[in-house]
């Protein structure tokens, strides 16, 4: 069973003795479940990134001609020195 009191102090919460006991038992069971995984010999198992047999499904990165800056900024409500002008966020 895991001692819940020190976790209570870290989280700055209070629980009853009954809740501490229940939480301790439940968390202890979870930790014991993970300890069981230590018994599995996975030394010869190749690491997996995904269980799905997918390859790169993204499109090719192809350079395209962009609009000239003056055309892009033509519709901007405000601009300054060739850039979009936006309201300040820090004061």
C-alpha positions in Angstrom: 0.0 0.0 0.0 1.3 3.5 -0.8 1.4 6.2 1.8 -0.9 8.9 0.7 -0.1 11.5 3.4 3.1 12.8 1.7 1.2 13.2 -1.6 -1.5 15.1 0.2 1.0 17.6 1.5 2.6 18.0 -2.0 -0.9 18.5 -3.6 -2.1 20.6 -0.6 -5.2 18.6 -0.2 -6.8 16.8 2.8 -8.4 13.4 2.8 -10.0 11.3 5.5 -8.3 8.2 6.9 -10.7 6.0 5.0 -10.0 7.8 1.7 -6.2 7.5 2.4 -6.5 3.8 2.9 -8.6 3.3 -0.2 -6.4 5.4 -2.3 -3.3 3.7 -1.0 -4.7 0.3 -1.8 -5.8 1.3 -5.3 -2.5 3.1 -6.2 -0.6 0.1 -4.8 -2.5 -2.2 -7.1 -1.6 0.0 -10.1 2.1 0.1 -9.2 2.1 -3.7 -8.7 0.5 -4.1 -12.1 3.3 -2.1 -13.7 5.9 -4.2 -11.8 4.5 -7.3 -13.5 5.7 -5.8 -16.8 9.3 -6.0 -15.5 9.0 -9.8 -15.7 8.5 -9.7 -19.5 11.7 -10.3 -21.5 11.5 -7.7 -24.3 15.2 -7.7 -25.1 14.8 -9.0 -28.7 11.7 -6.9 -29.5 12.2 -4.1 -32.0 10.9 -0.7 -30.9 7.6 0.4 -32.4 6.7 3.9 -33.5 3.2 2.9 -34.4 1.2 -0.3 -34.6 -0.2 0.8 -37.9 1.6 0.1 -41.1 1.5 3.7 -42.3 4.1 5.6 -44.2 4.4 9.3 -44.7 0.9 10.3 -45.9 1.7 14.0 -46.3 2.0 15.6 -49.7 5.4 16.5 -51.2 6.8 19.8 -50.2 6.9 21.7 -53.4 8.0 25.3 -53.7 5.3 27.6 -55.3 5.5 31.1 -56.5 4.1 33.4 -53.8 2.3 36.7 -54.3 4.4 39.8 -54.1 4.5 41.4 -50.7 2.7 44.6 -51.9 -0.2 42.5 -53.2 -0.6 40.7 -49.9 -0.4 43.9 -47.8 -2.8 45.7 -50.1 -5.8 44.2 -48.2 -4.3 44.7 -44.7 -6.2 47.2 -42.6 -2.8 48.5 -41.3 0.8 47.9 -42.3 4.1 49.2 -41.2 7.5 48.9 -42.9 6.3 46.1 -45.2 4.6 44.0 -42.4 1.1 43.6 -41.1 0.5 46.0 -38.2 -1.4 44.5 -35.3 -2.4 45.9 -31.9 0.2 45.5 -29.2 -0.3 42.7 -26.7 2.1 43.8 -24.0 2.0 47.1 -22.2 
